[in-house]
Amino acid sequence: FEEGKDDPKVSVIRVTPDETYYWDTKAGKLVSFVTFAAAALTGKKTDNSDGVEGNLHV
């Protein structure tokens, strides 16, 4: 920041979520990517049973 906190080229955005939701896979990023890519190419749905998901209270 050339002019410090008063630099007109810098903006600060504050985000306060009302609700949150998370999803994670147990298989890892590479395996998930390959699974989703295969599903996209074949038109078949993926099996999402190996994932972990839920609401997160903040």
Secondary structure, 3 states (H helix, E strand, C coil): CCCHHHCCCCCCCCCCCCCEEEEEECCCHHHHHHHHHHHHHHCCCCCHHHEEEEEECC
